Amino acid sequence: MDSKRYSMDELKDRYPDRWVILDNCEWINKSTVRSGELIEICDDDEISTKRMKYRHEGKNYTYRRTSEGGYSTYVHAIGYRVEA
């Protein structure tokens, strides 16, 4: 993959409903990426494997999904209550 810097808006337009793995990110705040160098693009079923690969290689990376939905997460907390 190229090392060109892309804004998150560009990535959302180019790769909807995908995961992007980024390096050298510019941050808006502690959780919001403004831009980054694109390392890889992957689907929902690939993201766990790709994250493990880069972690094993010792790479410093960030991953973000370009749109909402299509994935799930698990939160483990003691004494935490969620109401809908």
N, CA, C and O atoms as CSV, one atom per row, in Angstrom:
chain,resi,resn,atom,element,x,y,z
A,1,MET,N,N,0.853,-1.174,0.000
A,1,MET,CA,C,0.000,0.000,0.000
A,1,MET,C,C,0.898,1.236,0.000
A,1,MET,O,O,2.032,1.190,0.477
A,2,ASP,N,N,0.394,2.312,-0.525
A,2,ASP,CA,C,1.197,3.536,-0.578
A,2,ASP,C,C,1.288,4.187,0.797
A,2,ASP,O,O,0.551,3.828,1.715
A,3,SER,N,N,2.185,5.132,0.928
A,3,SER,CA,C,2.318,5.830,2.207
A,3,SER,C,C,1.747,7.242,2.098
A,3,SER,O,O,2.109,8.129,2.872
A,4,LYS,N,N,0.859,7.440,1.138
A,4,LYS,CA,C,0.219,8.749,0.966
A,4,LYS,C,C,-0.691,9.045,2.152
A,4,LYS,O,O,-1.354,8.152,2.680
A,5,ARG,N,N,-0.712,10.297,2.558
A,5,ARG,CA,C,-1.577,10.726,3.655
A,5,ARG,C,C,-2.968,11.015,3.109
A,5,ARG,O,O,-3.132,11.722,2.114
A,6,TYR,N,N,-3.968,10.448,3.785
A,6,TYR,CA,C,-5.366,10.657,3.428
A,6,TYR,C,C,-6.109,11.213,4.635
A,6,TYR,O,O,-5.817,10.854,5.776
A,7,SER,N,N,-7.063,12.083,4.375
A,7,SER,CA,C,-7.943,12.525,5.456
A,7,SER,C,C,-8.974,11.418,5.689
A,7,SER,O,O,-9.204,10.590,4.808
A,8,MET,N,N,-9.583,11.402,6.849
A,8,MET,CA,C,-10.630,10.413,7.114
A,8,MET,C,C,-11.805,10.611,6.164
A,8,MET,O,O,-12.434,9.634,5.759
A,9,ASP,N,N,-12.114,11.844,5.804
A,9,ASP,CA,C,-13.194,12.082,4.840
A,9,ASP,C,C,-12.878,11.446,3.490
A,9,ASP,O,O,-13.756,10.849,2.866
A,10,GLU,N,N,-11.628,11.570,3.032
A,10,GLU,CA,C,-11.235,10.929,1.769
A,10,GLU,C,C,-11.370,9.409,1.857
A,10,GLU,O,O,-11.867,8.767,0.932
A,11,LEU,N,N,-10.925,8.845,2.972
A,11,LEU,CA,C,-11.004,7.394,3.145
A,11,LEU,C,C,-12.450,6.918,3.193
A,11,LEU,O,O,-12.779,5.868,2.642
A,12,LYS,N,N,-13.302,7.678,3.841
A,12,LYS,CA,C,-14.723,7.323,3.897
A,12,LYS,C,C,-15.346,7.339,2.508
A,12,LYS,O,O,-16.169,6.481,2.187
A,13,ASP,N,N,-14.962,8.307,1.682
A,13,ASP,CA,C,-15.486,8.389,0.314
A,13,ASP,C,C,-14.940,7.273,-0.578
A,13,ASP,O,O,-15.685,6.678,-1.357
A,14,ARG,N,N,-13.646,6.992,-0.463
A,14,ARG,CA,C,-12.999,5.988,-1.330
A,14,ARG,C,C,-13.322,4.550,-0.944
A,14,ARG,O,O,-13.466,3.686,-1.808
A,15,TYR,N,N,-13.434,4.299,0.358
A,15,TYR,CA,C,-13.572,2.926,0.855
A,15,TYR,C,C,-14.737,2.808,1.838
A,15,TYR,O,O,-14.517,2.545,3.020
A,16,PRO,N,N,-15.966,2.999,1.371
A,16,PRO,CA,C,-17.111,2.910,2.293
A,16,PRO,C,C,-17.274,1.499,2.863
A,16,PRO,O,O,-17.010,0.506,2.185
A,17,ASP,N,N,-17.709,1.432,4.112
A,17,ASP,CA,C,-17.975,0.161,4.789
A,17,ASP,C,C,-16.760,-0.759,4.852
A,17,ASP,O,O,-16.898,-1.980,4.771
A,18,ARG,N,N,-15.586,-0.182,4.996
A,18,ARG,CA,C,-14.347,-0.962,5.095
A,18,ARG,C,C,-13.571,-0.497,6.328
A,18,ARG,O,O,-13.871,0.542,6.916
A,19,TRP,N,N,-12.583,-1.282,6.699
A,19,TRP,CA,C,-11.642,-0.906,7.745
A,19,TRP,C,C,-10.394,-0.364,7.069
A,19,TRP,O,O,-9.950,-0.910,6.058
A,20,VAL,N,N,-9.825,0.699,7.612
A,20,VAL,CA,C,-8.548,1.220,7.140
A,20,VAL,C,C,-7.549,1.143,8.288
A,20,VAL,O,O,-7.860,1.469,9.433
A,21,ILE,N,N,-6.366,0.714,7.956
A,21,ILE,CA,C,-5.280,0.628,8.931
A,21,ILE,C,C,-4.291,1.728,8.573
A,21,ILE,O,O,-3.815,1.810,7.440
A,22,LEU,N,N,-3.987,2.578,9.561
A,22,LEU,CA,C,-3.224,3.802,9.322
A,22,LEU,C,C,-1.984,3.882,10.189
A,22,LEU,O,O,-1.916,3.281,11.261
A,23,ASP,N,N,-1.011,4.631,9.711
A,23,ASP,CA,C,0.212,4.916,10.445
A,23,ASP,C,C,0.417,6.430,10.439
A,23,ASP,O,O,-0.155,7.136,9.608
A,24,ASN,N,N,1.223,6.919,11.355
A,24,ASN,CA,C,1.570,8.344,11.423
A,24,ASN,C,C,0.337,9.238,11.366
A,24,ASN,O,O,0.244,10.135,10.528
A,25,CYS,N,N,-0.591,8.986,12.253
A,25,CYS,CA,C,-1.860,9.720,12.247
A,25,CYS,C,C,-1.724,11.124,12.820
A,25,CYS,O,O,-0.915,11.385,13.711
A,26,GLU,N,N,-2.536,12.006,12.283
A,26,GLU,CA,C,-2.742,13.332,12.860
A,26,GLU,C,C,-4.091,13.249,13.563
A,26,GLU,O,O,-5.086,12.835,12.968
A,27,TRP,N,N,-4.117,13.641,14.821
A,27,TRP,CA,C,-5.305,13.463,15.653
A,27,TRP,C,C,-6.023,14.792,15.875
A,27,TRP,O,O,-5.387,15.834,16.034
A,28,ILE,N,N,-7.348,14.743,15.885
A,28,ILE,CA,C,-8.162,15.894,16.273
A,28,ILE,C,C,-8.233,15.944,17.794
A,28,ILE,O,O,-8.086,17.005,18.402
A,29,ASN,N,N,-8.460,14.780,18.397
A,29,ASN,CA,C,-8.429,14.614,19.850
A,29,ASN,C,C,-7.963,13.186,20.126
A,29,ASN,O,O,-7.486,12.521,19.207
A,30,LYS,N,N,-8.083,12.701,21.339
A,30,LYS,CA,C,-7.533,11.386,21.690
A,30,LYS,C,C,-8.179,10.214,20.964
A,30,LYS,O,O,-7.599,9.129,20.918
A,31,SER,N,N,-9.365,10.406,20.397
A,31,SER,CA,C,-10.037,9.282,19.744
A,31,SER,C,C,-10.431,9.537,18.289
A,31,SER,O,O,-10.949,8.638,17.627
A,32,THR,N,N,-10.194,10.737,17.787
A,32,THR,CA,C,-10.629,11.082,16.439
A,32,THR,C,C,-9.436,11.369,15.537
A,32,THR,O,O,-8.642,12.273,15.796
A,33,VAL,N,N,-9.328,10.576,14.469
A,33,VAL,CA,C,-8.230,10.725,13.513
A,33,VAL,C,C,-8.614,11.768,12.462
A,33,VAL,O,O,-9.708,11.713,11.898
A,34,ARG,N,N,-7.720,12.709,12.203
A,34,ARG,CA,C,-7.913,13.680,11.128
A,34,ARG,C,C,-7.389,13.104,9.806
A,34,ARG,O,O,-8.054,13.182,8.774
A,35,SER,N,N,-6.176,12.520,9.860
A,35,SER,CA,C,-5.568,11.955,8.657
A,35,SER,C,C,-4.505,10.942,9.064
A,35,SER,O,O,-4.102,10.873,10.225
A,36,GLY,N,N,-4.059,10.159,8.084
A,36,GLY,CA,C,-3.010,9.190,8.348
A,36,GLY,C,C,-2.497,8.581,7.052
A,36,GLY,O,O,-3.103,8.738,5.992
A,37,GLU,N,N,-1.377,7.887,7.154
A,37,GLU,CA,C,-0.819,7.171,6.012
A,37,GLU,C,C,-1.478,5.802,5.936
A,37,GLU,O,O,-1.485,5.054,6.913
A,38,LEU,N,N,-2.026,5.480,4.784
A,38,LEU,CA,C,-2.774,4.242,4.608
A,38,LEU,C,C,-1.830,3.050,4.511
A,38,LEU,O,O,-0.965,3.007,3.637
A,39,ILE,N,N,-1.998,2.081,5.412
A,39,ILE,CA,C,-1.227,0.844,5.395
A,39,ILE,C,C,-1.996,-0.245,4.657
A,39,ILE,O,O,-1.441,-0.947,3.811
A,40,GLU,N,N,-3.296,-0.378,4.991
A,40,GLU,CA,C,-4.073,-1.465,4.412
A,40,GLU,C,C,-5.566,-1.177,4.545
A,40,GLU,O,O,-5.999,-0.432,5.424
A,41,ILE,N,N,-6.334,-1.785,3.652
A,41,ILE,CA,C,-7.793,-1.707,3.648
A,41,ILE,C,C,-8.302,-3.125,3.798
A,41,ILE,O,O,-7.790,-4.029,3.138
A,42,CYS,N,N,-9.292,-3.349,4.645
A,42,CYS,CA,C,-9.803,-4.711,4.792
A,42,CYS,C,C,-11.282,-4.720,5.147
A,42,CYS,O,O,-11.859,-3.705,5.537
A,43,ASP,N,N,-11.875,-5.900,5.000
A,43,ASP,CA,C,-13.285,-6.119,5.296
A,43,ASP,C,C,-13.458,-6.506,6.760
A,43,ASP,O,O,-12.486,-6.736,7.480
A,44,ASP,N,N,-14.719,-6.573,7.180
A,44,ASP,CA,C,-15.037,-6.914,8.568
A,44,ASP,C,C,-14.442,-8.249,8.991
A,44,ASP,O,O,-13.970,-8.386,10.120
A,45,ASP,N,N,-14.458,-9.232,8.102
A,45,ASP,CA,C,-13.969,-10.560,8.473
A,45,ASP,C,C,-12.441,-10.652,8.489
A,45,ASP,O,O,-11.893,-11.679,8.889
A,46,GLU,N,N,-11.751,-9.603,8.064
A,46,GLU,CA,C,-10.285,-9.616,8.028
A,46,GLU,C,C,-9.631,-8.792,9.134
A,46,GLU,O,O,-8.451,-8.987,9.427
A,47,ILE,N,N,-10.370,-7.881,9.748
A,47,ILE,CA,C,-9.743,-6.899,10.633
A,47,ILE,C,C,-9.036,-7.532,11.827
A,47,ILE,O,O,-7.950,-7.085,12.196
A,48,SER,N,N,-9.614,-8.546,12.432
A,48,SER,CA,C,-8.961,-9.174,13.594
A,48,SER,C,C,-7.622,-9.787,13.215
A,48,SER,O,O,-6.638,-9.625,13.936
A,49,THR,N,N,-7.580,-10.484,12.099
A,49,THR,CA,C,-6.338,-11.111,11.632
A,49,THR,C,C,-5.290,-10.059,11.298
A,49,THR,O,O,-4.119,-10.211,11.646
A,50,LYS,N,N,-5.709,-8.999,10.627
A,50,LYS,CA,C,-4.764,-7.933,10.257
A,50,LYS,C,C,-4.214,-7.233,11.498
A,50,LYS,O,O,-3.022,-6.932,11.562
A,51,ARG,N,N,-5.076,-6.973,12.485
A,51,ARG,CA,C,-4.608,-6.336,13.720
A,51,ARG,C,C,-3.572,-7.210,14.416
A,51,ARG,O,O,-2.542,-6.715,14.874
A,52,MET,N,N,-3.846,-8.514,14.494
A,52,MET,CA,C,-2.895,-9.438,15.123
A,52,MET,C,C,-1.578,-9.458,14.366
A,52,MET,O,O,-0.509,-9.491,14.976
A,53,LYS,N,N,-1.648,-9.440,13.037
A,53,LYS,CA,C,-0.441,-9.447,12.199
A,53,LYS,C,C,0.437,-8.239,12.517
A,53,LYS,O,O,1.636,-8.386,12.752
A,54,TYR,N,N,-0.159,-7.048,12.523
A,54,TYR,CA,C,0.627,-5.840,12.762
A,54,TYR,C,C,1.116,-5.751,14.197
A,54,TYR,O,O,2.215,-5.257,14.446
A,55,ARG,N,N,0.321,-6.219,15.136
A,55,ARG,CA,C,0.769,-6.247,16.531
A,55,ARG,C,C,1.965,-7.183,16.676
A,55,ARG,O,O,2.943,-6.848,17.344
A,56,HIS,N,N,1.887,-8.366,16.046
A,56,HIS,CA,C,2.975,-9.344,16.100
A,56,HIS,C,C,4.258,-8.777,15.467
A,56,HIS,O,O,5.362,-9.058,15.934
A,57,GLU,N,N,4.103,-7.986,14.410
A,57,GLU,CA,C,5.257,-7.373,13.742
A,57,GLU,C,C,5.794,-6.167,14.501
A,57,GLU,O,O,6.824,-5.605,14.128
A,58,GLY,N,N,5.096,-5.765,15.568
A,58,GLY,CA,C,5.545,-4.645,16.374
A,58,GLY,C,C,5.281,-3.281,15.751
A,58,GLY,O,O,5.898,-2.290,16.141
A,59,LYS,N,N,4.370,-3.224,14.788
A,59,LYS,CA,C,4.068,-1.961,14.135
A,59,LYS,C,C,3.141,-1.109,14.998
A,59,LYS,O,O,2.254,-1.621,15.682
A,60,ASN,N,N,3.365,0.175,14.948
A,60,ASN,CA,C,2.500,1.126,15.610
A,60,ASN,C,C,1.458,1.552,14.580
A,60,ASN,O,O,1.803,2.184,13.581
A,61,TYR,N,N,0.213,1.223,14.802
A,61,TYR,CA,C,-0.822,1.486,13.816
A,61,TYR,C,C,-2.113,1.898,14.518
A,61,TYR,O,O,-2.269,1.736,15.729
A,62,THR,N,N,-3.025,2.431,13.724
A,62,THR,CA,C,-4.367,2.769,14.174
A,62,THR,C,C,-5.322,2.199,13.153
A,62,THR,O,O,-5.014,2.172,11.962
A,63,TYR,N,N,-6.466,1.746,13.598
A,63,TYR,CA,C,-7.458,1.232,12.654
A,63,TYR,C,C,-8.794,1.915,12.923
A,63,TYR,O,O,-9.161,2.180,14.068
A,64,ARG,N,N,-9.499,2.187,11.853
A,64,ARG,CA,C,-10.804,2.824,11.944
A,64,ARG,C,C,-11.706,2.242,10.862
A,64,ARG,O,O,-11.241,1.837,9.797
A,65,ARG,N,N,-13.002,2.209,11.153
A,65,ARG,CA,C,-13.980,1.792,10.150
A,65,ARG,C,C,-14.476,3.054,9.469
A,65,ARG,O,O,-14.657,4.086,10.115
A,66,THR,N,N,-14.697,2.971,8.156
A,66,THR,CA,C,-15.066,4.162,7.395
A,66,THR,C,C,-16.547,4.487,7.480
A,66,THR,O,O,-16.974,5.539,7.004
A,67,SER,N,N,-17.339,3.601,8.077
A,67,SER,CA,C,-18.759,3.883,8.295
A,67,SER,C,C,-19.249,3.082,9.481
A,67,SER,O,O,-18.582,2.150,9.931
A,68,GLU,N,N,-20.402,3.443,9.978
A,68,GLU,CA,C,-20.994,2.767,11.131
A,68,GLU,C,C,-21.582,1.421,10.724
A,68,GLU,O,O,-21.937,1.212,9.564
A,69,GLY,N,N,-21.680,0.523,11.681
A,69,GLY,CA,C,-22.364,-0.749,11.451
A,69,GLY,C,C,-21.438,-1.812,10.888
A,69,GLY,O,O,-20.278,-1.554,10.566
A,70,GLY,N,N,-21.992,-3.026,10.780
A,70,GLY,CA,C,-21.246,-4.116,10.186
A,70,GLY,C,C,-20.235,-4.778,11.096
A,70,GLY,O,O,-19.467,-5.628,10.645
A,71,TYR,N,N,-20.215,-4.417,12.348
A,71,TYR,CA,C,-19.267,-5.023,13.266
A,71,TYR,C,C,-19.873,-5.022,14.663
A,71,TYR,O,O,-20.894,-4.383,14.915
A,72,SER,N,N,-19.239,-5.732,15.541
A,72,SER,CA,C,-19.708,-5.753,16.925
A,72,SER,C,C,-18.515,-5.629,17.849
A,72,SER,O,O,-17.365,-5.744,17.425
A,73,THR,N,N,-18.801,-5.395,19.099
A,73,THR,CA,C,-17.732,-5.284,20.082
A,73,THR,C,C,-18.202,-5.888,21.388
A,73,THR,O,O,-19.395,-6.127,21.574
A,74,TYR,N,N,-17.280,-6.132,22.281
A,74,TYR,CA,C,-17.571,-6.729,23.570
A,74,TYR,C,C,-16.957,-5.844,24.636
A,74,TYR,O,O,-15.789,-5.467,24.542
A,75,VAL,N,N,-17.738,-5.514,25.641
A,75,VAL,CA,C,-17.251,-4.708,26.752
A,75,VAL,C,C,-17.383,-5.531,28.022
A,75,VAL,O,O,-18.459,-6.044,28.331
A,76,HIS,N,N,-16.290,-5.654,28.753
A,76,HIS,CA,C,-16.300,-6.379,30.015
A,76,HIS,C,C,-16.144,-5.361,31.140
A,76,HIS,O,O,-15.129,-4.669,31.230
A,77,ALA,N,N,-17.142,-5.280,31.981
A,77,ALA,CA,C,-17.079,-4.341,33.094
A,77,ALA,C,C,-17.848,-4.907,34.274
A,77,ALA,O,O,-18.914,-5.497,34.102
A,78,ILE,N,N,-17.317,-4.731,35.450
A,78,ILE,CA,C,-17.978,-5.204,36.669
A,78,ILE,C,C,-18.829,-4.058,37.211
A,78,ILE,O,O,-18.365,-2.925,37.338
A,79,GLY,N,N,-20.080,-4.378,37.525
A,79,GLY,CA,C,-20.957,-3.379,38.110
A,79,GLY,C,C,-21.384,-2.285,37.154
A,79,GLY,O,O,-21.766,-1.199,37.589
A,80,TYR,N,N,-21.325,-2.553,35.863
A,80,TYR,CA,C,-21.688,-1.568,34.856
A,80,TYR,C,C,-23.068,-1.897,34.326
A,80,TYR,O,O,-23.372,-3.063,34.072
A,81,ARG,N,N,-23.901,-0.895,34.156
A,81,ARG,CA,C,-25.269,-1.114,33.708
A,81,ARG,C,C,-25.543,-0.305,32.448
A,81,ARG,O,O,-25.209,0.877,32.376
A,82,VAL,N,N,-26.148,-0.944,31.463
A,82,VAL,CA,C,-26.489,-0.281,30.203
A,82,VAL,C,C,-27.987,-0.321,30.039
A,82,VAL,O,O,-28.604,-1.381,30.142
A,83,GLU,N,N,-28.570,0.829,29.784
A,83,GLU,CA,C,-30.004,0.896,29.541
A,83,GLU,C,C,-30.257,1.429,28.154
A,83,GLU,O,O,-29.539,2.302,27.667
A,84,ALA,N,N,-31.292,0.895,27.519
A,84,ALA,CA,C,-31.621,1.377,26.170
A,84,ALA,C,C,-33.005,1.987,26.154
A,84,ALA,O,O,-33.464,2.449,25.109
